[in-house]
Amino acid sequence: MKRKKKLLVKVDREKVLAERRWGMFSGMVALLIGVVVYLIYGNFISTAIGFFVGFFVVFSTSKFMNSLKKAARIKKIEDVFPDFLQLVASNLRAGMTVDHAMLLGARPEFAPLDKEILQAGRDISTGKPVGFALKMMSKRIDSEKVDKTLSIILSGIRAGGNLAILLEETSRSMRQRDFIEKKAASQVLMYTIFIFLAVAIFAPGLFALSGILVETMTNLMGGVSPDSLPQNIPVSFSSVSISVSFIYYFSILFIIVMDVMAALVLGLVSKGSEREGLRYLPIMLILSLGIFFILGYVLSGTMAGLVG
């Protein structure tokens, strides 16, 4: 029991060490950015701001990239896991032991699952219980779907069922679940397209248009005194109290927040997990901000030509 706890602590410790390495790397990059800011401005306040902003951006970017790589790795493992179970069941029916059946199931086409299979097979070969080896394998993979599948297999092993039949039924159930998920994703495809278009194209266009309208009205009404206007017209004029720069920065901030929220919603709607939507975030940010700046530049030139 103590040995099992040590192995579990070792897996958690490796994750903590990886996060610390990324934190140290982010700190070094942020320190370099702070030095560059100090050499440019010579101000300690600007240096501190540059350091903290650089650390936040680098650390958030690294966490985001690691999350995408982890999600892609888990997706590959979940796709080939039913085939692996079917192969292990066939090996067991051929008279092989559990560890030998798992080791022969570690094929290159199952990558990156093959490394986890080899490790689990080595754990069983060295005398560790099958249940413990599968639990360690599930912890290393860190997939909810694989964890639930292995829990069902372990329950069947404890109940004394035929492992080969159990693996075949589990493999069949996983394939049926994947088919249902793909069918559900195809049915909500229109909602996904609508959310993507509304957030990445239409909303930035409206923000760009509103900013140009405020800027144009400010320029037109800037030199007009309300007292010089006729008093009998049914429209009242007053000075514009909204700053153009406020509209500009508010639009950029709102577009970024809206893209993040929309990406999470897209992942939840299409894949059933908010984390799956993070892969859409870079494309949405580039597209929405690009449309905002380009359309704002085009509209600004057009309105300047019409007014002036």
SERO-4910 file (N, C-alpha, C, O; in steps of 0.05 Angstrom, whole numbers):
BEGIN
 pado doro    nc1    nc2    nc3   cac1   cac2   cac3    cc1    cc2    cc3    oc1    oc2    oc3
  Met    A     17    -24      0      0      0      0     17     25      0     11     45    -14
  Lys    A     39     25     16     57     48     16     70     52    -11     74     75    -20
  Arg    A     77     30    -24     89     32    -50     70     45    -71     78     60    -88
  Lys    A     45     37    -69     25     49    -87     22     79    -82     20     94   -101
  Lys    A     21     87    -57     19    115    -51     43    131    -61     41    153    -71
  Lys    A     67    119    -59     91    132    -69     90    136    -99     98    157   -109
  Leu    A     80    116   -113     78    119   -142     58    140   -150     62    155   -169
  Leu    A     35    141   -136     15    162   -141     26    190   -135     22    209   -151
  Val    A     41    192   -113     54    218   -106     74    225   -127     78    249   -133
  Lys    A     88    206   -139    108    211   -159     96    223   -184    107    241   -196
  Val    A     72    212   -192     59    223   -216     50    251   -211     53    268   -229
  Asp    A     39    257   -187     31    284   -181     55    303   -179     53    326   -187
  Arg    A     77    293   -169    101    309   -166    112    317   -193    122    339   -197
  Glu    A    110    299   -213    119    306   -240    103    328   -252    114    345   -266
  Lys    A     77    328   -247     60    350   -257     67    376   -244     68    397   -257
  Val    A     72    376   -218     79    400   -203    106    411   -213    109    435   -216
  Leu    A    125    393   -218    151    402   -228    149    414   -255    163    433   -262
  Ala    A    132    402   -272    128    413   -299    117    442   -297    125    459   -312
  Glu    A     97    446   -279     86    473   -276    107    492   -265    107    515   -273
  Arg    A    124    483   -247    145    500   -236    165    508   -258    174    531   -259
  Arg    A    171    489   -276    190    496   -297    178    517   -316    192    536   -324
  Trp    A    152    514   -322    139    535   -338    138    562   -324    142    582   -336
  Gly    A    134    561   -297    134    586   -282    161    599   -282    163    624   -285
  Met    A    183    583   -279    210    594   -280    216    606   -308    228    627   -310
  Phe    A    208    592   -329    212    602   -356    197    628   -360    208    647   -372
  Ser    A    172    630   -350    156    654   -353    169    677   -338    170    700   -347
  Gly    A    180    671   -314    194    691   -298    219    702   -312    224    726   -311
  Met    A    234    684   -325    258    693   -339    251    711   -363    264    731   -368
  Val    A    230    703   -378    222    719   -401    211    746   -391    217    767   -403
  Ala    A    195    746   -369    184    771   -358    207    789   -348    206    813   -352
  Leu    A    228    777   -336    251    793   -327    265    806   -351    273    829   -349
  Leu    A    268    791   -373    280    802   -397    264    825   -408    274    846   -416
  Ile    A    237    822   -408    219    843   -418    222    868   -399    222    890   -409
  Gly    A    223    863   -373    227    885   -354    252    901   -359    253    925   -357
  Val    A    274    886   -364    300    899   -370    298    916   -395    308    939   -396
  Val    A    285    905   -416    282    920   -441    266    946   -437    272    967   -447
  Val    A    244    943   -421    227    966   -416    243    987   -400    239   1011   -404
  Tyr    A    259    978   -381    275    997   -365    295   1012   -383    300   1036   -379
  Leu    A    308    997   -401    327   1010   -419    314   1030   -438    327   1049   -446
  Ile    A    289   1026   -445    275   1044   -463    264   1068   -448    269   1091   -456
  Tyr    A    251   1063   -425    238   1086   -411    254   1095   -387    251   1119   -379
  Gly    A    270   1078   -374    285   1086   -351    267   1092   -327    275   1108   -309
  Asn    A    244   1080   -325    225   1084   -304    219   1058   -290    212   1038   -303
  Phe    A    221   1058   -263    217   1033   -249    187   1024   -249    181   1000   -249
  Ile    A    169   1044   -250    140   1037   -251    134   1023   -278    120   1002   -278
  Ser    A    144   1034   -300    140   1021   -326    154    994   -327    143    975   -339
  Thr    A    177    991   -314    190    966   -313    174    945   -298    172    922   -307
  Ala    A    163    953   -275    146    934   -260    121    926   -275    114    902   -275
  Ile    A    109    945   -288     85    939   -304     93    920   -327     78    900   -332
  Gly    A    115    925   -341    124    908   -363    130    880   -353    125    860   -367
  Phe    A    142    878   -329    149    852   -318    124    835   -312    122    812   -321
  Phe    A    105    847   -298     81    832   -291     64    826   -315     52    804   -317
  Val    A     62    845   -334     46    839   -358     60    817   -375     46    800   -385
  Gly    A     86    819   -377    101    798   -392     98    771   -379     94    751   -393
  Phe    A    100    770   -352     97    744   -338     69    733   -343     66    709   -348
  Phe    A     49    750   -341     21    740   -344     17    730   -373      4    709   -377
  Val    A     26    745   -392     22    737   -420     36    711   -427     25    693   -439
  Val    A     62    709   -419     78    685   -425     67    661   -410     64    640   -422
  Phe    A     60    664   -385     50    642   -369     23    633   -379     17    609   -382
  Ser    A      5    652   -386    -21    645   -396    -19    631   -424    -33    612   -429
  Thr    A     -1    641   -440      3    629   -467     14    601   -464      4    583   -478
  Ser    A     33    597   -446     44    570   -443     23    551   -432     22    528   -441
  Lys    A      7    560   -413    -14    543   -402    -35    536   -424    -45    514   -425
  Phe    A    -41    556   -440    -60    552   -462    -49    532   -482    -64    514   -491
  Met    A    -24    534   -490    -12    516   -509    -10    488   -497    -16    468   -511
  Asn    A     -3    486   -472     -2    459   -459    -30    447   -457    -33    423   -461
  Ser    A    -50    463   -452    -77    453   -451    -86    442   -478    -99    421   -480
  Leu    A    -79    456   -500    -86    447   -527    -71    421   -533    -83    402   -544
  Lys    A    -45    419   -526    -30    394   -532    -41    371   -515    -43    349   -525
  Lys    A    -49    376   -490    -60    355   -474    -87    346   -484    -92    322   -485
  Ala    A   -103    365   -493   -130    358   -504   -127    341   -530   -142    322   -534
  Ala    A   -107    349   -547   -103    334   -572    -93    306   -566   -100    287   -579
  Arg    A    -75    303   -546    -65    277   -538    -87    259   -527    -89    236   -534
  Ile    A   -104    270   -510   -126    255   -498   -145    246   -520   -156    224   -520
  Lys    A   -150    264   -540   -169    257   -562   -158    234   -578   -173    216   -586
  Lys    A   -132    234   -584   -120    212   -599   -122    185   -583   -129    165   -595
  Ile    A   -118    186   -558   -119    162   -541   -148    152   -540   -152    128   -543
  Glu    A   -167    170   -537   -195    161   -536   -205    149   -563   -222    132   -563
  Asp    A   -194    159   -585   -202    149   -611   -192    120   -616   -207    104   -628
  Val    A   -168    114   -606   -157     87   -611   -162     67   -588   -155     44   -590
  Phe    A   -173     77   -566   -176     60   -543   -195     36   -548   -189     14   -539
  Pro    A   -218     40   -562   -235     16   -568   -220     -5   -585   -224    -29   -580
  Asp    A   -203      3   -604   -188    -16   -619   -168    -31   -602   -163    -55   -606
  Phe    A   -156    -17   -583   -138    -30   -564   -152    -51   -547   -141    -73   -543
  Leu    A   -175    -44   -537   -190    -63   -521   -197    -88   -537   -196   -111   -527
  Gln    A   -206    -84   -562   -213   -106   -579   -189   -124   -584   -191   -148   -585
  Leu    A   -165   -112   -588   -141   -128   -593   -133   -143   -568   -124   -166   -571
  Val    A   -135   -131   -545   -128   -145   -520   -147   -169   -516   -139   -190   -507
  Ala    A   -173   -164   -522   -192   -186   -519   -186   -209   -538   -188   -232   -530
  Ser    A   -177   -203   -562   -170   -224   -581   -145   -240   -571   -143   -264   -573
  Asn    A   -126   -225   -560   -102   -238   -549   -109   -256   -525    -98   -277   -522
  Leu    A   -128   -247   -508   -136   -264   -485   -150   -289   -495   -147   -310   -483
  Arg    A   -166   -287   -515   -179   -310   -526   -160   -330   -538   -165   -354   -540
  Ala    A   -137   -320   -547   -116   -337   -558   -100   -351   -536    -82   -367   -542
  Gly    A   -106   -346   -511    -93   -360   -489    -70   -345   -476    -55   -356   -460
  Met    A    -66   -320   -482    -45   -304   -470    -52   -294   -443    -76   -293   -436
  Thr    A    -32   -288   -427    -37   -276   -401    -43   -246   -405    -40   -235   -426
  Val    A    -53   -233   -383    -62   -206   -385    -39   -187   -392    -42   -170   -410
  Asp    A    -15   -191   -379      7   -173   -385     18   -177   -413     24   -158   -427
  His    A     19   -202   -422     28   -208   -449      9   -197   -470     17   -187   -491
  Ala    A    -17   -200   -464    -38   -190   -483    -36   -159   -485    -40   -148   -507
  Met    A    -31   -146   -463    -29   -117   -464     -3   -108   -478     -4    -88   -493
  Leu    A     19   -122   -473     44   -114   -486     43   -118   -516     53   -101   -531
  Leu    A     29   -139   -526     26   -143   -554      6   -123   -566      6   -118   -591
  Gly    A    -10   -111   -549    -28    -90   -559    -16    -63   -562    -29    -44   -572
  Ala    A      9    -60   -554     23    -34   -556     35    -31   -584     59    -35   -588
  Arg    A     18    -24   -603     26    -21   -631     32      9   -637     20     26   -625
  Pro    A     49     14   -656     56     42   -663     32     58   -672     31     82   -668
  Glu    A     13     45   -685    -11     60   -695    -29     69   -672    -47     85   -677
  Phe    A    -24     59   -648    -40     68   -625    -27     92   -610    -36    100   -589
  Ala    A     -5    103   -621      9    125   -608    -10    148   -604    -26    154   -622
  Pro    A     -8    162   -581     11    159   -559      2    139   -537     14    138   -516
  Leu    A    -19    123   -543    -28    103   -523     -8     81   -519     -8     68   -498
  Asp    A      9     75   -539     27     52   -538     46     55   -514     53     35   -502
  Lys    A     55     79   -508     74     83   -486     61     76   -459     73     64   -442
  Glu    A     36     85   -456     21     79   -431     15     49   -429     16     38   -407
  Ile    A     10     36   -452      5      7   -451     31     -8   -443     29    -26   -426
  Leu    A     53      0   -454     79    -13   -446     85     -9   -417     94    -28   -404
  Gln    A     79     15   -406     84     19   -378     66      2   -361     75     -9   -341
  Ala    A     40      0   -368     21    -16   -353     29    -46   -355     27    -60   -335
  Gly    A     38    -55   -379     47    -82   -381     71    -88   -365     74   -110   -353
  Arg    A     90    -69   -363    113    -73   -346    106    -74   -317    117    -89   -301
  Asp    A     86    -57   -309     78    -58   -281     66    -85   -274     71    -95   -252
  Ile    A     50    -96   -292     38   -122   -286     59   -144   -286     58   -162   -269
  Ser    A     79   -142   -304    100   -162   -306    118   -162   -281    128   -183   -273
  Thr    A    121   -139   -268    137   -137   -244    123   -144   -218    133   -140   -196
  Gly    A     98   -154   -221     84   -163   -197     62   -145   -186     50   -152   -166
  Lys    A     58   -123   -199     37   -105   -189     10   -116   -198      8   -128   -219
  Pro    A    -11   -112   -181    -38   -121   -189    -48   -108   -214    -40    -86   -221
  Val    A    -65   -122   -229    -76   -112   -253    -92    -86   -248    -91    -67   -263
  Gly    A   -108    -87   -226   -124    -63   -220   -107    -39   -215   -113    -17   -224
  Phe    A    -85    -42   -200    -67    -19   -195    -54     -9   -220    -51     15   -224
  Ala    A    -45    -27   -237    -32    -19   -262    -51     -4   -280    -43     16   -293
  Leu    A    -76    -12   -281    -96      2   -297   -103     29   -285   -108     49   -300
  Lys    A   -104     31   -258   -109     57   -246    -86     76   -251    -91    100   -257
  Met    A    -62     67   -250    -39     84   -256    -40     93   -285    -33    116   -291
  Met    A    -47     75   -302    -50     82   -331    -71    103   -335    -67    122   -350
  Ser    A    -94    100   -321   -115    120   -324   -106    147   -313   -113    168   -324
  Lys    A    -91    147   -291    -81    172   -280    -62    186   -298    -62    211   -300
  Arg    A    -45    171   -312    -26    183   -330    -40    194   -355    -32    216   -365
  Ile    A    -60    180   -365    -74    190   -389    -91    214   -382    -93    233   -398
  Asp    A   -104    214   -358   -119    237   -349   -143    243   -367   -148    266   -375
  Ser    A   -158    222   -374   -182    224   -391   -205    214   -376   -205    192   -365
  Glu    A   -227    229   -375   -251    221   -360   -264    197   -373   -273    178   -360
  Lys    A   -264    196   -400   -276    174   -414   -260    148   -410   -272    127   -404
  Val    A   -234    150   -411   -217    126   -407   -219    117   -378   -219     93   -372
  Asp    A   -220    136   -359   -222    129   -331   -248    114   -325   -247     95   -310
  Lys    A   -270    124   -336   -295    110   -332   -295     82   -344   -306     63   -332
  Thr    A   -283     79   -368   -281     53   -381   -265     34   -364   -273     11   -361
  Leu    A   -242     43   -355   -225     25   -339   -238     18   -312   -234     -3   -301
  Ser    A   -254     37   -301   -268     31   -276   -288      8   -280   -292     -9   -263
  Ile    A   -302      9   -304   -321    -12   -310   -306    -39   -313   -316    -60   -303
  Ile    A   -283    -38   -326   -267    -63   -330   -258    -74   -303   -259    -98   -299
  Leu    A   -249    -56   -285   -240    -65   -259   -263    -77   -243   -260    -97   -228
  Ser    A   -287    -65   -245   -310    -76   -231   -316   -104   -241   -323   -122   -226
  Gly    A   -314   -108   -268   -319   -134   -279   -299   -155   -270   -305   -178   -266
  Ile    A   -273   -146   -268   -252   -164   -259   -257   -173   -230   -254   -196   -223
  Arg    A   -265   -154   -213   -270   -160   -185   -294   -179   -182   -295   -195   -164
  Ala    A   -314   -176   -200   -338   -193   -199   -332   -221   -210   -349   -238   -208
  Gly    A   -309   -225   -222   -302   -251   -232   -312   -257   -260   -315   -280   -267
  Gly    A   -317   -237   -275   -327   -241   -302   -305   -248   -322   -281   -247   -315
  Asn    A   -313   -257   -346   -294   -264   -367   -282   -238   -378   -297   -221   -389
  Leu    A   -256   -234   -375   -243   -209   -382   -245   -204   -412   -248   -181   -421
  Ala    A   -242   -225   -428   -243   -222   -457   -270   -212   -467   -272   -193   -483
  Ile    A   -292   -224   -456   -319   -215   -463   -324   -187   -453   -336   -171   -467
  Leu    A   -314   -181   -429   -318   -155   -418   -304   -133   -435   -316   -112   -440
  Leu    A   -280   -139   -444   -266   -120   -461   -280   -116   -488   -281    -93   -498
  Glu    A   -290   -137   -499   -304   -135   -525   -330   -118   -522   -335   -101   -539
  Glu    A   -345   -123   -500   -369   -107   -496   -363    -78   -490   -377    -60   -499
  Thr    A   -342    -73   -475   -334    -46   -469   -325    -31   -495   -332     -8   -499
  Ser    A   -310    -45   -512   -301    -34   -537   -325    -27   -555   -326     -5   -567
  Arg    A   -345    -45   -556   -369    -39   -572   -384    -16   -560   -395      1   -576
  Ser    A   -386    -14   -534   -401      9   -522   -387     35   -527   -400     55   -532
  Met    A   -360     35   -527   -345     60   -532   -349     69   -561   -352     93   -567
  Arg    A   -350     50   -580   -355     57   -608   -383     69   -612   -387     88   -626
  Gln    A   -403     56   -598   -430     67   -600   -432     95   -588   -446    112   -599
  Arg    A   -418     99   -566   -418    126   -554   -405    147   -573   -415    169   -575
  Asp    A   -383    139   -585   -370    158   -604   -388    164   -628   -389    187   -637
  Phe    A   -403    144   -637   -422    149   -659   -444    168   -651   -452    185   -666
  Ile    A   -454    164   -627   -476    182   -617   -465    210   -614   -479    230   -620
  Glu    A   -440    213   -603   -429    240   -600   -425    254   -627   -430    278   -630
  Lys    A   -415    239   -647   -412    251   -674   -439    259   -686   -441    279   -699
  Lys    A   -459    242   -682   -486    248   -692   -497    273   -678   -509    290   -692
  Ala    A   -493    275   -652   -502    299   -638   -487    324   -647   -499    345   -649
  Ala    A   -461    321   -652   -445    344   -662   -455    353   -689   -455    377   -694
  Ser    A   -463    334   -706   -472    342   -733   -499    356   -731   -505    374   -747
  Gln    A   -516    349   -711   -542    362   -708   -540    390   -698   -557    407   -703
  Val    A   -519    397   -682   -515    424   -671   -495    440   -688   -485    461   -679
  Leu    A   -489    430   -712   -470    444   -729   -479    472   -737   -463    490   -737
  Met    A   -505    475   -742   -516    501   -750   -513    521   -727   -507    544   -732
  Tyr    A   -518    512   -702   -514    530   -679   -485    538   -677   -479    561   -670
  Thr    A   -467    519   -682   -438    525   -680   -430    546   -701   -416    565   -694
  Ile    A   -440    543   -725   -433    562   -746   -445    589   -740   -432    609   -745
  Phe    A   -469    590   -730   -482    615   -723   -467    630   -702   -462    654   -704
  Ile    A   -459    616   -680   -444    629   -659   -417    639   -669   -408    661   -662
  Phe    A   -404    623   -686   -377    631   -696   -380    656   -713   -364    675   -710
  Leu    A   -400    657   -731   -403    680   -749   -411    705   -733   -402    727   -739
  Ala    A   -429    701   -714   -439    724   -699   -416    737   -682   -415    761   -680
  Val    A   -399    720   -671   -378    730   -653   -354    739   -669   -342    760   -662
  Ala    A   -346    724   -689   -320    730   -703   -323    749   -726   -303    760   -734
  Ile    A   -347    754   -736   -350    771   -760   -370    794   -755   -362    817   -758
  Phe    A   -395    787   -748   -415    808   -746   -411    827   -723   -413    851   -726
  Ala    A   -404    817   -699   -400    834   -676   -377    853   -679   -380    877   -674
  Pro    A   -353    844   -688   -331    863   -693   -339    885   -714   -330    908   -711
  Gly    A   -354    877   -735   -363    897   -754   -381    918   -742   -378    942   -748
  Leu    A   -399    910   -724   -416    929   -711   -400    947   -692   -406    971   -690
  Phe    A   -381    936   -678   -364    952   -660   -348    973   -677   -346    996   -669
  Ala    A   -337    964   -699   -322    983   -716   -340   1005   -726   -332   1028   -727
  Leu    A   -364    998   -735   -383   1018   -745   -391   1038   -723   -392   1062   -728
  Ser    A   -396   1028   -699   -404   1046   -677   -381   1065   -670   -386   1088   -664
  Gly    A   -357   1055   -670   -334   1072   -664   -331   1095   -684   -326   1118   -677
  Ile    A   -334   1088   -710   -332   1108   -731   -355   1128   -729   -350   1152   -734
  Leu    A   -379   1119   -723   -402   1137   -720   -398   1157   -697   -403   1181   -700
  Val    A   -387   1147   -675   -382   1165   -652   -360   1185   -659   -362   1209   -653
  Glu    A   -339   1176   -673   -318   1194   -681   -328   1215   -701   -320   1238   -699
  Thr    A   -344   1206   -720   -355   1225   -740   -373   1246   -727   -372   1270   -733
  Met    A   -391   1237   -709   -409   1256   -696   -394   1275   -678   -401   1298   -676
  Thr    A   -372   1265   -665   -356   1282   -649   -343   1304   -665   -342   1327   -657
  Asn    A   -332   1296   -689   -319   1316   -706   -339   1336   -717   -333   1360   -720
  Leu    A   -363   1326   -724   -383   1344   -736   -394   1364   -715   -398   1388   -721
  Met    A   -399   1354   -691   -411   1371   -670   -391   1386   -654   -398   1402   -637
  Gly    A   -365   1380   -659   -345   1394   -642   -344   1424   -646   -340   1438   -627
  Gly    A   -348   1433   -671   -347   1462   -675   -374   1475   -677   -376   1499   -685
  Val    A   -395   1461   -669   -422   1472   -670   -431   1480   -642   -431   1463   -624
  Ser    A   -440   1504   -639   -451   1513   -613   -481   1509   -613   -495   1516   -632
  Pro    A   -492   1497   -592   -521   1493   -591   -537   1519   -592   -560   1518   -601
  Asp    A   -525   1542   -583   -540   1567   -584   -543   1578   -612   -561   1594   -617
  Ser    A   -525   1569   -630   -527   1579   -658   -547   1565   -675   -552   1573   -697
  Leu    A   -559   1544   -665   -578   1529   -680   -606   1541   -677   -611   1554   -657
  Pro    A   -623   1538   -697   -651   1548   -695   -666   1536   -671   -662   1512   -665
  Gln    A   -682   1553   -658   -696   1543   -634   -722   1529   -640   -733   1516   -622
  Asn    A   -732   1531   -665   -758   1519   -671   -756   1491   -682   -777   1479   -689
  Ile    A   -732   1479   -685   -730   1452   -695   -736   1432   -673   -729   1438   -650
  Pro    A   -748   1409   -679   -757   1391   -658   -734   1372   -648   -740   1351   -636
  Val    A   -709   1380   -653   -687   1363   -644   -669   1380   -628   -662   1403   -635
  Ser    A   -660   1369   -605   -642   1384   -587   -614   1372   -589   -611   1347   -592
  Phe    A   -594   1389   -589   -566   1380   -591   -551   1387   -565   -557   1407   -553
  Ser    A   -533   1370   -558   -516   1375   -535   -488   1364   -542   -485   1350   -562
  Ser    A   -469   1370   -525   -442   1362   -530   -439   1331   -526   -452   1320   -509
  Val    A   -423   1318   -542   -418   1289   -540   -399   1284   -517   -377   1294   -517
  Ser    A   -409   1268   -497   -393   1264   -473   -378   1237   -474   -364   1230   -455
  Ile    A   -380   1222   -495   -367   1196   -497   -341   1200   -512   -340   1211   -534
  Ser    A   -319   1190   -500   -293   1193   -513   -289   1172   -534   -298   1149   -531
  Val    A   -277   1180   -557   -272   1161   -578   -253   1139   -570   -256   1116   -578
  Ser    A   -232   1147   -555   -213   1127   -545   -226   1107   -527   -218   1083   -527
  Phe    A   -245   1116   -511   -259   1097   -493   -275   1076   -509   -274   1053   -503
  Ile    A   -288   1085   -530   -303   1067   -548   -284   1047   -561   -290   1024   -563
  Tyr    A   -261   1057   -569   -241   1040   -583   -230   1018   -565   -231    995   -572
  Tyr    A   -221   1026   -541   -209   1005   -523   -231    987   -511   -226    964   -506
  Phe    A   -255    999   -506   -277    982   -496   -284    961   -517   -290    938   -510
  Ser    A   -284    969   -542   -291    950   -564   -271    927   -565   -279    904   -567
  Ile    A   -245    933   -563   -225    913   -564   -227    894   -541   -226    869   -544
  Leu    A   -231    905   -517   -233    888   -493   -258    871   -494   -257    847   -487
  Phe    A   -280    882   -503   -305    867   -505   -303    845   -526   -314    823   -522
  Ile    A   -290    850   -548   -286    830   -569   -270    806   -558   -277    783   -563
  Ile    A   -248    812   -544   -231    790   -533   -247    774   -513   -247    749   -514
  Val    A   -261    787   -494   -277    772   -474   -299    756   -488   -304    733   -481
  Met    A   -312    768   -508   -333    754   -523   -322    730   -538   -335    709   -539
  Asp    A   -298    732   -549   -286    709   -563   -280    686   -544   -284    663   -550
  Val    A   -270    693   -520   -264    672   -500   -289    658   -492   -290    633   -491
  Met    A   -310    673   -485   -335    660   -477   -348    644   -499   -358    623   -495
  Ala    A   -346    654   -524   -358    640   -547   -342    614   -552   -355    594   -559
  Ala    A   -316    615   -549   -300    591   -553   -308    569   -533   -310    545   -540
  Leu    A   -312    577   -508   -321    558   -488   -348    546   -494   -353    522   -490
  Val    A   -366    564   -503   -393    554   -511   -392    535   -535   -406    515   -535
  Leu    A   -375    541   -554   -372    524   -577   -362    496   -569   -371    476   -579
  Gly    A   -342    496   -551   -332    470   -541   -354    454   -526   -355    430   -529
  Leu    A   -370    468   -511   -391    455   -496   -413    444   -514   -423    422   -510
  Val    A   -420    460   -535   -441    452   -553   -433    429   -571   -447    410   -575
  Ser    A   -409    432   -583   -400    413   -603   -387    388   -592   -391    366   -603
  Lys    A   -372    390   -570   -357    368   -560   -365    359   -532   -357    338   -522
  Gly    A   -382    376   -518   -390    369   -491   -370    377   -470   -374    369   -447
  Ser    A   -349    391   -477   -329    400   -458   -320    428   -465   -313    433   -488
  Glu    A   -320    446   -445   -311    474   -451   -282    475   -460   -275    491   -477
  Arg    A   -265    457   -450   -237    457   -457   -233    451   -487   -213    461   -499
  Glu    A   -250    436   -499   -248    430   -528   -251    455   -545   -241    456   -567
  Gly    A   -265    475   -535   -269    499   -550   -245    518   -551   -245    537   -567
  Leu    A   -225    513   -535   -201    530   -535   -186    529   -561   -171    548   -567
  Arg    A   -189    508   -576   -175    507   -602   -186    527   -622   -172    535   -641
  Tyr    A   -211    536   -618   -223    556   -636   -214    584   -628   -216    603   -644
  Leu    A   -204    588   -604   -198    615   -594   -178    631   -611   -183    654   -618
  Pro    A   -155    619   -618   -136    635   -634   -148    644   -661   -144    667   -669
  Ile    A   -162    627   -675   -174    634   -700   -195    656   -696   -196    675   -712
  Met    A   -211    654   -676   -232    674   -671   -219    701   -664   -229    722   -673
  Leu    A   -198    701   -648   -185    726   -641   -172    740   -665   -176    764   -669
  Ile    A   -158    724   -681   -146    735   -705   -167    746   -724   -164    768   -735
  Leu    A   -188    731   -729   -209    739   -748   -224    763   -738   -229    782   -753
  Ser    A   -233    763   -713   -250    784   -702   -234    810   -700   -244    831   -708
  Leu    A   -210    809   -689   -194    833   -686   -185    844   -714   -184    868   -718
  Gly    A   -179    825   -732   -172    834   -759   -195    848   -773   -190    869   -785
  Ile    A   -219    837   -770   -242    851   -782   -247    878   -769   -254    897   -783
  Phe    A   -244    879   -743   -248    904   -728   -229    926   -738   -238    949   -744
  Phe    A   -203    920   -740   -184    940   -748   -186    947   -778   -186    970   -785
  Ile    A   -189    927   -795   -191    932   -824   -216    947   -831   -215    967   -846
  Leu    A   -239    938   -820   -264    952   -826   -264    980   -815   -275    998   -827
  Gly    A   -253    983   -791   -251   1010   -779   -234   1029   -797   -241   1052   -800
  Tyr    A   -212   1018   -808   -195   1034   -825   -210   1042   -851   -208   1065   -860
  Val    A   -224   1023   -863   -238   1028   -888   -261   1048   -883   -264   1067   -899
  Leu    A   -276   1044   -862   -299   1062   -856   -289   1090   -849   -302   1110   -856
  Ser    A   -266   1091   -835   -256   1118   -827   -248   1133   -852   -254   1157   -854
  Gly    A   -235   1120   -871   -228   1134   -896   -253   1141   -912   -253   1163   -925
  Thr    A   -273   1124   -913   -297   1130   -928   -313   1153   -916   -321   1171   -931
  Met    A   -316   1153   -890   -330   1175   -877   -315   1201   -879   -328   1222   -881
  Ala    A   -289   1200   -878   -273   1224   -881   -277   1236   -908   -278   1261   -912
  Gly    A   -278   1219   -929   -283   1228   -956   -311   1240   -960   -314   1259   -974
  Leu    A   -331   1229   -946   -358   1239   -949   -363   1265   -934   -376   1283   -944
  Val    A   -351   1266   -910   -355   1290   -894   -337   1313   -903   -346   1336   -906
  Gly    A   -311   1307   -907   -293   1329   -913   -289   1333   -943   -273   1350   -951
***
